[in-house]
Amino acid sequence: MEGVPESKSGNKGAINWLVIVAALGYFVDIYDLVLFNVVKRESLEFIKSLHQLDFDIKSQGIFLFNCQMAGMLIGGILWGVWGDKKGRISVLFGSILLYSVANIVNAFTFDLTSYAIVRVIAGIGLAGELGAGITLVSETMSKEKRGYGTMIIVTFGALGAVLAALVGTEGQAVADFLTRVTGHTFQNWQVVYLIGGLLGILLLVLRVGAFESGMFKDMKQHSVSKGNFFALFKTKENFLKYLYCILIGLPIWYIIGVLVSLSQDVFGKELGVEGVLNGKAVMYAYIGLSVGDLISGLLSQLLRSRKKVVLLYLAFTSILVLYFIYGAHGISVSQYYFMCFLLGTASGYWAIFVTIASEQFGTNIRSTVTNTVPNFVRGAVLPITMGFTGLSGMTTNLTSALIVGFICIGLALVATLKIKETFARDLNYFETL
């Protein structure tokens, strides 16, 4: 590690505005991340009817979601390296412009090939928002209080999923209005994409007053390796530290990607609950995530520890997973949604998880780490769901969910115990790469 001079971050008002803008950015980011799952069936049915095609909507929806996730994995690396080499602010502007334009284009995409290409592009754009915002706030706020900033970003941002669910169910009223005004027929799914794109464009205007990290500005005066992604794998220490950062987040996307996202097709039926809808299950889970992130952020400041909070949340998650699988049979649909809320709350340590990643590495590689780690965790939903599906063929769905869940929780527990505590750590240093 190589020290750098102390940087001046800006006045309190400017810092507060930066947190607000980053929170709004993540709100739109989550809206756009979730919206495809909200409208995929409706949009694919439209394309199927328009072209008189014969394809399986479920498998095509999975393929398009995988295209979006592939874009996010690519984008996580691209935006992370860009943020370390060219600046955090440029990532905030560039990423939101890309996914906003992609979603507007998606509203007028009427064939499967174009749909896949647009979802890849949207995924690349979506990958940069959170990491850039967390990096900026972590480097700008005081080391004792930056946890409040990251807490606000993620707590407010998670509510973007709630807006996506609401717009997905009520967007037809807007579609009818646009049809009357323009004379062109708009579908509900088109409106959902258009609102996401236009929210992003509006956010770009609000971002004009955002300022660059003082630590990044100081770094430009030094000849040090910046944004070298592959350097994370050159030493055992850096590789293990990076791997631990990723493993800590696995239970979050196990909860969202398996237990919640498969509510309608799998777990509602397995638990004997009638009338469960995926959209509502996801909405309640994300409300829980927002509550959980608020509580975990406050607890982290109160306990002056990131690790203790993650360990508490992993214990809470373990208890709820056991109850969900073995104790929730025959509950009502409203009780099922409350369980989704609780599961979301228990996995609501996303803010702490991303903050831990941001605080583990020096300024010259911080953007790369903070952008790639959450996107690799999001990408991990693919092997997690594949593992669940594979085990389901050999045992029951509930047993498979239990095994996969405790593998994810176990790995996160080991990683949390192994990684260094970073609360109030001075981040003003370079990593030796």
The 8 nearest C-alpha neighbors of each residue, nearest first, counted from 0:
[[1, 430, 431, 429, 428, 2, 361, 432],
 [0, 2, 429, 428, 430, 3, 431, 361],
 [1, 3, 428, 429, 0, 4, 427, 430],
 [4, 2, 428, 427, 5, 1, 429, 217],
 [3, 5, 6, 2, 217, 427, 428, 214],
 [4, 6, 3, 427, 7, 214, 217, 213],
 [7, 5, 213, 214, 8, 4, 217, 427],
 [6, 8, 213, 9, 5, 214, 139, 212],
 [7, 9, 213, 139, 6, 212, 10, 140],
 [8, 10, 7, 13, 14, 11, 139, 213],
 [11, 9, 13, 12, 14, 8, 15, 7],
 [10, 12, 14, 13, 15, 9, 16, 140],
 [13, 11, 15, 14, 10, 16, 9, 17],
 [12, 14, 16, 15, 10, 11, 17, 9],
 [15, 13, 17, 11, 16, 12, 10, 18],
 [14, 16, 12, 18, 17, 13, 11, 19],
 [17, 15, 19, 13, 14, 18, 20, 12],
 [16, 18, 14, 20, 15, 19, 209, 21],
 [19, 17, 21, 15, 16, 20, 22, 148],
 [20, 18, 16, 22, 17, 21, 23, 15],
 [19, 21, 23, 17, 22, 18, 24, 16],
 [20, 22, 24, 18, 132, 23, 19, 17],
 [23, 21, 152, 19, 25, 24, 20, 156],
 [24, 22, 26, 20, 21, 25, 19, 27],
 [25, 23, 21, 27, 22, 26, 20, 28],
 [24, 26, 28, 156, 22, 27, 23, 129],
 [156, 27, 25, 159, 23, 24, 29, 28],
 [26, 28, 30, 24, 25, 29, 159, 31],
 [27, 29, 25, 31, 26, 30, 32, 24],
 [30, 28, 32, 159, 31, 26, 27, 160],
 [31, 29, 159, 160, 27, 163, 33, 28],
 [30, 32, 34, 28, 29, 33, 195, 27],
 [33, 31, 29, 30, 34, 28, 35, 125],
 [32, 34, 30, 31, 35, 36, 160, 29],
 [35, 33, 37, 31, 36, 163, 32, 30],
 [36, 34, 37, 39, 38, 33, 32, 31],
 [35, 37, 39, 34, 38, 33, 64, 40],
 [36, 38, 34, 35, 39, 167, 278, 164],
 [39, 37, 41, 35, 188, 40, 36, 42],
 [38, 40, 42, 35, 36, 41, 43, 37],
 [41, 39, 43, 42, 38, 44, 56, 60],
 [40, 42, 44, 38, 43, 39, 45, 188],
 [43, 41, 45, 39, 44, 40, 188, 38],
 [44, 42, 46, 40, 45, 41, 39, 47],
 [43, 45, 47, 41, 42, 46, 40, 48],
 [46, 44, 42, 48, 43, 47, 49, 41],
 [47, 45, 49, 43, 48, 44, 109, 50],
 [48, 46, 52, 44, 45, 51, 49, 50],
 [47, 49, 51, 45, 46, 50, 44, 52],
 [50, 48, 46, 47, 51, 45, 52, 109],
 [49, 51, 52, 48, 47, 46, 110, 45],
 [52, 50, 48, 47, 49, 53, 46, 45],
 [53, 51, 47, 50, 54, 48, 46, 49],
 [52, 54, 47, 51, 55, 48, 50, 56],
 [55, 53, 56, 52, 59, 47, 58, 57],
 [54, 56, 57, 58, 59, 53, 60, 43],
 [55, 57, 59, 58, 60, 54, 43, 40],
 [56, 58, 60, 59, 55, 61, 40, 62],
 [59, 57, 61, 60, 55, 56, 62, 54],
 [60, 58, 62, 56, 61, 57, 55, 63],
 [59, 61, 57, 63, 58, 62, 56, 64],
 [60, 62, 58, 64, 59, 63, 65, 57],
 [63, 61, 59, 65, 60, 64, 58, 66],
 [64, 62, 66, 60, 65, 61, 115, 59],
 [65, 63, 67, 61, 66, 62, 60, 68],
 [64, 66, 68, 62, 63, 67, 69, 61],
 [67, 65, 63, 69, 119, 64, 68, 118],
 [66, 68, 122, 119, 118, 64, 70, 65],
 [67, 69, 65, 71, 70, 66, 378, 122],
 [70, 68, 66, 72, 71, 67, 65, 73],
 [71, 69, 122, 119, 123, 67, 73, 68],
 [70, 72, 122, 123, 126, 74, 68, 69],
 [71, 73, 69, 75, 74, 70, 374, 375],
 [74, 72, 70, 71, 75, 76, 123, 77],
 [73, 75, 123, 71, 77, 126, 76, 72],
 [74, 76, 371, 126, 370, 72, 73, 78],
 [75, 77, 79, 74, 371, 73, 78, 80],
 [78, 76, 74, 80, 79, 75, 81, 73],
 [79, 77, 81, 127, 80, 75, 76, 74],
 [367, 80, 78, 366, 370, 76, 82, 81],
 [79, 81, 226, 367, 83, 82, 77, 78],
 [80, 82, 78, 84, 79, 83, 85, 77],
 [83, 81, 86, 87, 79, 80, 85, 366],
 [84, 82, 226, 80, 366, 81, 225, 363],
 [83, 85, 81, 82, 225, 226, 86, 80],
 [86, 84, 82, 81, 83, 89, 87, 80],
 [87, 85, 82, 88, 89, 83, 84, 215],
 [86, 88, 82, 90, 131, 89, 135, 211],
 [89, 87, 91, 90, 86, 211, 92, 210],
 [88, 90, 92, 91, 87, 86, 93, 85],
 [91, 89, 93, 88, 87, 92, 94, 82],
 [90, 92, 88, 89, 94, 93, 128, 131],
 [93, 91, 89, 90, 95, 94, 96, 88],
 [94, 92, 90, 96, 95, 91, 89, 97],
 [93, 95, 124, 97, 127, 96, 90, 91],
 [94, 96, 98, 97, 93, 92, 99, 199],
 [97, 95, 99, 93, 94, 98, 92, 100],
 [98, 96, 124, 94, 95, 100, 99, 101],
 [97, 99, 121, 124, 101, 95, 100, 96],
 [100, 98, 196, 96, 199, 102, 101, 97],
 [99, 101, 103, 97, 98, 102, 196, 96],
 [102, 100, 98, 104, 121, 99, 103, 117],
 [103, 101, 105, 196, 192, 99, 104, 100],
 [102, 104, 193, 196, 100, 106, 105, 101],
 [103, 105, 101, 102, 106, 107, 100, 108],
 [106, 104, 102, 108, 107, 103, 101, 117],
 [105, 107, 189, 104, 103, 192, 108, 193],
 [108, 106, 105, 104, 109, 189, 103, 102],
 [109, 107, 105, 106, 114, 110, 113, 104],
 [108, 110, 46, 107, 111, 114, 113, 49],
 [111, 109, 113, 112, 108, 114, 46, 50],
 [110, 112, 114, 113, 115, 109, 46, 108],
 [113, 111, 115, 114, 110, 116, 117, 109],
 [114, 112, 116, 115, 111, 110, 117, 108],
 [113, 115, 111, 117, 112, 116, 108, 110],
 [116, 114, 118, 112, 113, 117, 63, 111],
 [117, 115, 113, 119, 118, 114, 120, 112],
 [116, 118, 120, 114, 119, 115, 101, 121],
 [119, 117, 67, 121, 115, 120, 116, 122],
 [118, 120, 70, 67, 122, 66, 116, 117],
 [121, 119, 117, 123, 122, 118, 70, 116],
 [122, 120, 98, 118, 124, 101, 123, 119],
 [123, 121, 70, 71, 67, 125, 119, 124],
 [122, 124, 74, 70, 71, 120, 126, 121],
 [123, 125, 94, 98, 97, 121, 122, 126],
 [126, 124, 122, 123, 127, 98, 28, 121],
 [125, 127, 71, 75, 74, 123, 124, 128],
 [128, 126, 78, 94, 125, 130, 129, 75],
 [127, 129, 131, 130, 91, 126, 125, 94],
 [128, 130, 132, 131, 25, 127, 133, 370],
 [131, 129, 370, 369, 133, 132, 128, 127],
 [130, 132, 134, 87, 129, 128, 133, 91],
 [131, 133, 21, 129, 135, 134, 130, 136],
 [134, 132, 136, 130, 135, 131, 137, 149],
 [135, 133, 131, 137, 132, 136, 130, 366],
 [136, 134, 132, 138, 133, 137, 212, 139],
 [135, 137, 139, 133, 138, 134, 140, 132],
 [138, 136, 134, 135, 145, 139, 133, 140],
 [139, 137, 135, 136, 140, 134, 212, 214],
 [138, 140, 136, 8, 137, 212, 135, 141],
 [141, 139, 145, 136, 137, 138, 142, 144],
 [142, 140, 144, 143, 145, 139, 138, 137],
 [141, 143, 423, 145, 144, 424, 425, 140],
 [142, 144, 423, 141, 145, 422, 146, 300],
 [145, 143, 146, 141, 142, 147, 140, 148],
 [144, 146, 140, 148, 147, 137, 142, 141],
 [147, 145, 149, 144, 148, 150, 296, 300],
 [148, 146, 150, 145, 149, 144, 151, 296],
 [147, 149, 145, 151, 150, 146, 18, 152],
 [148, 150, 152, 146, 151, 147, 350, 133],
 [151, 149, 147, 296, 148, 153, 152, 350],
 [152, 150, 154, 148, 149, 153, 155, 147],
 [153, 151, 22, 149, 150, 155, 154, 156],
 [152, 154, 156, 150, 155, 350, 151, 157],
 [155, 153, 289, 151, 292, 156, 293, 157],
 [156, 154, 153, 157, 158, 152, 151, 22],
 [26, 155, 157, 25, 153, 158, 154, 159],
 [158, 156, 159, 289, 155, 154, 285, 153],
 [157, 159, 161, 160, 156, 155, 286, 26],
 [158, 160, 30, 26, 29, 162, 157, 161],
 [161, 159, 30, 163, 158, 162, 29, 33],
 [160, 162, 282, 158, 164, 159, 163, 165],
 [161, 163, 165, 159, 160, 164, 166, 30],
 [164, 162, 160, 30, 166, 161, 165, 34],
 [163, 165, 167, 161, 162, 166, 278, 282],
 [166, 164, 162, 168, 167, 163, 169, 161],
 [167, 165, 170, 169, 163, 168, 164, 162],
 [166, 168, 164, 165, 170, 169, 163, 37],
 [167, 169, 165, 166, 170, 164, 171, 187],
 [170, 168, 166, 171, 167, 165, 172, 173],
 [171, 169, 166, 187, 173, 172, 167, 168],
 [170, 172, 187, 174, 173, 169, 175, 186],
 [171, 173, 175, 174, 170, 169, 176, 187],
 [174, 172, 176, 170, 171, 175, 177, 190],
 [173, 175, 171, 185, 177, 172, 176, 187],
 [174, 176, 178, 172, 173, 177, 171, 179],
 [177, 175, 173, 179, 178, 174, 180, 172],
 [178, 176, 180, 174, 179, 175, 181, 173],
 [177, 179, 184, 175, 183, 182, 176, 181],
 [178, 180, 176, 177, 182, 181, 175, 183],
 [181, 179, 177, 178, 182, 176, 183, 175],
 [182, 180, 183, 178, 179, 177, 184, 176],
 [181, 183, 178, 179, 180, 184, 177, 185],
 [184, 182, 178, 181, 185, 177, 179, 180],
 [183, 185, 178, 182, 186, 177, 174, 175],
 [186, 184, 174, 178, 183, 189, 187, 177],
 [185, 187, 189, 188, 174, 190, 184, 171],
 [186, 188, 171, 170, 190, 189, 174, 191],
 [189, 187, 191, 190, 38, 186, 42, 41],
 [190, 188, 106, 192, 186, 187, 191, 193],
 [189, 191, 193, 187, 188, 192, 174, 194],
 [192, 190, 188, 194, 189, 193, 167, 166],
 [191, 193, 195, 102, 189, 190, 106, 194],
 [194, 192, 190, 103, 196, 195, 191, 197],
 [195, 193, 197, 191, 196, 192, 198, 190],
 [196, 194, 192, 198, 193, 197, 31, 199],
 [195, 197, 99, 193, 103, 102, 199, 194],
 [196, 198, 200, 194, 199, 195, 193, 201],
 [199, 197, 201, 195, 196, 200, 194, 202],
 [198, 200, 202, 196, 99, 197, 201, 95],
 [199, 201, 197, 203, 202, 198, 196, 99],
 [202, 200, 198, 199, 203, 204, 197, 205],
 [201, 203, 199, 205, 204, 200, 198, 206],
 [202, 204, 206, 200, 201, 205, 199, 92],
 [203, 205, 202, 201, 206, 207, 200, 208],
 [206, 204, 202, 203, 207, 201, 208, 20],
 [207, 205, 203, 209, 204, 208, 202, 20],
 [206, 208, 205, 209, 204, 203, 210, 202],
 [209, 207, 206, 210, 205, 16, 13, 17],
 [210, 208, 206, 207, 17, 211, 16, 88],
 [211, 209, 208, 212, 88, 17, 13, 207],
 [212, 210, 88, 213, 87, 209, 86, 135],
 [211, 213, 215, 214, 135, 139, 138, 216],
 [212, 214, 216, 8, 6, 215, 7, 217],
 [215, 213, 217, 212, 216, 6, 218, 138],
 [214, 216, 218, 212, 217, 213, 219, 86],
 [217, 215, 213, 218, 214, 219, 212, 211],
 [218, 216, 214, 215, 219, 220, 213, 6],
 [217, 219, 215, 220, 216, 221, 214, 363],
 [220, 218, 216, 221, 217, 215, 222, 223],
 [219, 221, 218, 217, 222, 216, 223, 215],
 [222, 220, 218, 219, 223, 217, 3, 224],
 [223, 221, 220, 224, 219, 218, 225, 363],
 [222, 224, 221, 225, 363, 218, 429, 431],
 [223, 225, 432, 227, 363, 222, 226, 431],
 [226, 224, 363, 227, 83, 84, 364, 223],
 [225, 227, 80, 83, 364, 228, 367, 84],
 [226, 228, 230, 229, 225, 224, 364, 80],
 [229, 227, 230, 226, 231, 367, 80, 76],
 [228, 230, 231, 227, 232, 233, 226, 432],
 [231, 229, 233, 232, 228, 227, 432, 234],
 [230, 232, 229, 237, 238, 233, 228, 234],
 [231, 233, 238, 230, 229, 234, 237, 235],
 [234, 232, 230, 231, 235, 229, 238, 237],
 [235, 233, 236, 237, 232, 238, 231, 230],
 [234, 236, 238, 237, 239, 233, 232, 240],
 [237, 235, 239, 234, 238, 240, 241, 233],
 [238, 236, 240, 231, 234, 239, 235, 241],
 [237, 239, 232, 235, 241, 240, 231, 236],
 [240, 238, 242, 241, 236, 237, 235, 243],
 [239, 241, 237, 243, 238, 242, 236, 244],
 [240, 242, 238, 244, 239, 243, 237, 245],
 [241, 243, 239, 245, 244, 240, 238, 246],
 [244, 242, 414, 246, 240, 245, 241, 239],
 [243, 245, 241, 242, 356, 247, 246, 240],
 [246, 244, 242, 243, 372, 247, 248, 376],
 [245, 247, 243, 411, 248, 249, 244, 410],
 [248, 246, 411, 245, 244, 249, 414, 243],
 [247, 249, 246, 251, 245, 250, 376, 352],
 [248, 250, 246, 251, 407, 252, 247, 376],
 [251, 249, 253, 407, 408, 252, 248, 254],
 [252, 250, 346, 254, 249, 253, 248, 255],
 [251, 253, 255, 256, 254, 250, 249, 380],
 [252, 254, 250, 256, 257, 251, 255, 249],
 [253, 255, 258, 252, 251, 257, 256, 250],
 [256, 254, 252, 259, 253, 257, 260, 258],
 [255, 257, 252, 253, 260, 254, 380, 259],
 [258, 256, 253, 260, 261, 254, 259, 255],
 [257, 259, 254, 261, 260, 255, 262, 256],
 [258, 260, 255, 262, 261, 257, 280, 281],
 [259, 261, 256, 257, 262, 255, 258, 277],
 [262, 260, 265, 264, 259, 257, 263, 258],
 [263, 261, 266, 259, 267, 260, 265, 264],
 [262, 264, 276, 277, 275, 267, 261, 265],
 [263, 265, 261, 262, 266, 267, 268, 277],
 [266, 264, 261, 262, 268, 267, 263, 269],
 [265, 267, 262, 269, 268, 270, 261, 263],
 [266, 268, 272, 262, 270, 263, 269, 265],
 [267, 269, 271, 266, 270, 265, 272, 264],
 [270, 268, 266, 271, 267, 265, 397, 396],
 [269, 271, 328, 267, 268, 272, 266, 329],
 [272, 270, 268, 329, 269, 267, 328, 273],
 [271, 273, 267, 270, 332, 268, 329, 331],
 [272, 274, 275, 271, 332, 267, 268, 331],
 [273, 275, 276, 332, 272, 263, 267, 268],
 [276, 274, 263, 273, 267, 332, 277, 262],
 [277, 275, 263, 278, 279, 280, 274, 262],
 [278, 276, 280, 263, 279, 262, 281, 260],
 [279, 277, 281, 280, 276, 164, 282, 37],
 [278, 280, 282, 281, 277, 276, 283, 164],
 [279, 281, 277, 283, 282, 278, 336, 339],
 [282, 280, 284, 278, 279, 283, 277, 259],
 [283, 281, 279, 161, 285, 284, 280, 278],
 [284, 282, 340, 286, 280, 285, 281, 339],
 [283, 285, 343, 340, 339, 287, 281, 286],
 [286, 284, 288, 287, 282, 283, 157, 343],
 [287, 285, 283, 289, 288, 284, 158, 282],
 [286, 288, 344, 343, 340, 284, 290, 285],
 [289, 287, 347, 343, 285, 344, 291, 286],
 [288, 290, 154, 286, 292, 157, 287, 291],
 [291, 289, 287, 293, 288, 292, 344, 294],
 [292, 290, 347, 344, 288, 294, 293, 289],
 [291, 293, 347, 295, 289, 348, 154, 294],
 [292, 294, 290, 296, 291, 154, 295, 150],
 [293, 295, 291, 297, 296, 292, 298, 290],
 [296, 294, 298, 292, 297, 293, 348, 291],
 [297, 295, 150, 299, 293, 294, 298, 292],
 [296, 298, 294, 300, 299, 295, 301, 293],
 [299, 297, 301, 295, 300, 296, 302, 294],
 [298, 300, 296, 304, 302, 297, 303, 301],
 [299, 301, 303, 297, 298, 302, 296, 146],
 [300, 302, 298, 299, 303, 297, 304, 296],
 [303, 301, 299, 304, 300, 298, 307, 308],
 [304, 302, 300, 299, 301, 422, 305, 423],
 [303, 305, 299, 302, 422, 306, 307, 420],
 [304, 306, 299, 308, 307, 422, 351, 309],
 [305, 307, 309, 308, 304, 310, 415, 420],
 [308, 306, 310, 309, 305, 304, 311, 302],
 [307, 309, 311, 310, 306, 305, 299, 312],
 [310, 308, 312, 306, 311, 307, 313, 305],
 [309, 311, 313, 307, 308, 312, 306, 314],
 [312, 310, 308, 314, 309, 313, 307, 315],
 [311, 313, 315, 309, 314, 310, 345, 316],
 [312, 314, 316, 310, 315, 311, 309, 317],
 [313, 315, 317, 311, 312, 316, 310, 318],
 [316, 314, 312, 318, 313, 317, 345, 311],
 [315, 317, 313, 345, 319, 314, 318, 312],
 [318, 316, 314, 320, 315, 319, 313, 321],
 [317, 319, 321, 315, 316, 320, 322, 314],
 [318, 320, 322, 316, 321, 317, 323, 315],
 [321, 319, 323, 317, 322, 318, 316, 324],
 [322, 320, 318, 319, 324, 323, 325, 317],
 [321, 323, 326, 319, 325, 320, 324, 318],
 [324, 322, 320, 327, 321, 326, 325, 319],
 [325, 323, 321, 322, 397, 326, 320, 327],
 [326, 324, 322, 323, 321, 327, 328, 397],
 [325, 327, 322, 323, 328, 324, 321, 329],
 [326, 328, 323, 330, 325, 322, 329, 324],
 [329, 327, 270, 330, 326, 271, 325, 272],
 [328, 330, 271, 270, 272, 327, 331, 326],
 [329, 331, 328, 327, 334, 272, 335, 332],
 [332, 330, 334, 333, 335, 272, 329, 273],
 [331, 333, 335, 334, 272, 275, 336, 273],
 [334, 332, 336, 335, 331, 337, 330, 338],
 [335, 333, 337, 331, 332, 336, 330, 338],
 [334, 336, 332, 338, 333, 337, 331, 339],
 [337, 335, 339, 333, 338, 334, 280, 340],
 [336, 338, 340, 334, 339, 335, 341, 333],
 [337, 339, 335, 341, 336, 340, 342, 334],
 [340, 338, 284, 336, 342, 337, 341, 283],
 [339, 341, 284, 287, 283, 337, 343, 338],
 [342, 340, 344, 338, 343, 339, 287, 345],
 [343, 341, 339, 345, 344, 340, 338, 346],
 [342, 344, 287, 284, 288, 340, 346, 341],
 [343, 345, 287, 291, 288, 341, 347, 342],
 [346, 344, 342, 316, 343, 347, 312, 315],
 [345, 347, 251, 343, 344, 348, 342, 316],
 [348, 346, 291, 288, 292, 344, 345, 349],
 [347, 349, 351, 292, 350, 346, 295, 352],
 [350, 348, 352, 351, 347, 353, 292, 153],
 [351, 349, 353, 352, 348, 153, 150, 149],
 [352, 350, 354, 348, 349, 353, 355, 305],
 [351, 353, 349, 355, 350, 354, 348, 248],
 [354, 352, 356, 355, 350, 351, 349, 357],
 [353, 355, 351, 357, 356, 352, 350, 358],
 [356, 354, 358, 352, 353, 357, 351, 359],
 [357, 355, 353, 354, 359, 358, 244, 369],
 [356, 358, 354, 369, 355, 359, 365, 353],
 [357, 359, 355, 356, 360, 421, 354, 426],
 [358, 360, 356, 357, 355, 421, 361, 240],
 [361, 359, 365, 358, 430, 364, 357, 362],
 [362, 360, 430, 429, 428, 363, 365, 364],
 [361, 363, 365, 429, 364, 428, 427, 360],
 [362, 364, 225, 361, 429, 83, 365, 226],
 [365, 363, 226, 367, 362, 366, 361, 225],
 [366, 364, 362, 368, 367, 360, 361, 357],
 [365, 367, 79, 369, 83, 368, 82, 364],
 [79, 368, 366, 80, 364, 370, 365, 369],
 [369, 367, 365, 371, 366, 370, 372, 364],
 [368, 370, 130, 357, 366, 367, 372, 371],
 [371, 369, 130, 79, 75, 367, 368, 372],
 [370, 372, 75, 374, 368, 76, 369, 373],
 [371, 373, 375, 245, 374, 369, 368, 370],
 [374, 372, 376, 375, 371, 377, 370, 353],
 [375, 373, 377, 371, 376, 372, 72, 75],
 [374, 376, 378, 372, 377, 373, 371, 379],
 [375, 377, 379, 373, 374, 378, 245, 249],
 [378, 376, 374, 379, 375, 380, 373, 252],
 [379, 377, 375, 380, 376, 68, 381, 374],
 [378, 380, 376, 381, 377, 382, 375, 383],
 [379, 381, 383, 378, 377, 382, 384, 256],
 [380, 382, 379, 384, 383, 378, 385, 65],
 [383, 381, 385, 384, 379, 380, 386, 378],
 [384, 382, 380, 386, 381, 385, 379, 387],
 [383, 385, 387, 381, 386, 382, 380, 388],
 [386, 384, 382, 388, 387, 383, 389, 381],
 [387, 385, 389, 383, 384, 388, 382, 390],
 [386, 388, 384, 390, 385, 389, 399, 391],
 [389, 387, 391, 385, 386, 390, 384, 392],
 [390, 388, 386, 391, 392, 387, 385, 393],
 [389, 391, 393, 392, 399, 387, 388, 386],
 [392, 390, 396, 388, 394, 395, 399, 393],
 [391, 393, 390, 389, 394, 388, 395, 396],
 [392, 394, 390, 391, 395, 389, 399, 388],
 [393, 395, 391, 392, 390, 398, 399, 396],
 [394, 396, 398, 391, 397, 399, 393, 392],
 [397, 395, 391, 399, 398, 400, 394, 265],
 [396, 398, 400, 399, 395, 324, 401, 269],
 [399, 397, 401, 395, 400, 396, 402, 394],
 [398, 400, 396, 402, 390, 391, 397, 401],
 [401, 399, 397, 403, 398, 402, 404, 396],
 [400, 402, 398, 404, 399, 403, 405, 397],
 [403, 401, 399, 404, 405, 400, 406, 398],
 [404, 402, 406, 400, 405, 401, 399, 387],
 [405, 403, 401, 407, 402, 406, 400, 408],
 [404, 406, 408, 407, 402, 403, 409, 401],
 [405, 407, 409, 403, 404, 408, 410, 402],
 [408, 406, 404, 405, 410, 250, 409, 249],
 [407, 409, 405, 411, 250, 410, 406, 412],
 [410, 408, 412, 406, 411, 407, 405, 413],
 [409, 411, 413, 407, 412, 408, 246, 406],
 [412, 410, 247, 408, 246, 414, 409, 413],
 [411, 413, 409, 415, 410, 414, 408, 416],
 [412, 414, 416, 410, 415, 411, 417, 409],
 [415, 413, 243, 411, 417, 412, 416, 247],
 [416, 414, 412, 417, 418, 413, 411, 306],
 [415, 417, 413, 414, 418, 412, 306, 419],
 [418, 416, 414, 415, 413, 419, 243, 240],
 [417, 419, 415, 416, 414, 240, 243, 420],
 [420, 418, 421, 417, 359, 416, 415, 306],
 [419, 421, 422, 306, 305, 418, 304, 355],
 [420, 422, 424, 358, 419, 423, 355, 305],
 [421, 423, 304, 424, 420, 303, 305, 143],
 [424, 422, 142, 143, 421, 425, 144, 303],
 [425, 423, 421, 422, 426, 142, 358, 143],
 [424, 426, 427, 142, 423, 428, 358, 421],
 [427, 425, 428, 424, 361, 358, 138, 362],
 [426, 428, 425, 3, 214, 362, 5, 2],
 [429, 427, 2, 361, 3, 1, 426, 362],
 [430, 428, 361, 1, 362, 0, 363, 2],
 [431, 429, 361, 0, 432, 363, 360, 1],
 [430, 432, 0, 429, 1, 224, 361, 223],
 [431, 230, 430, 224, 227, 231, 233, 223]]
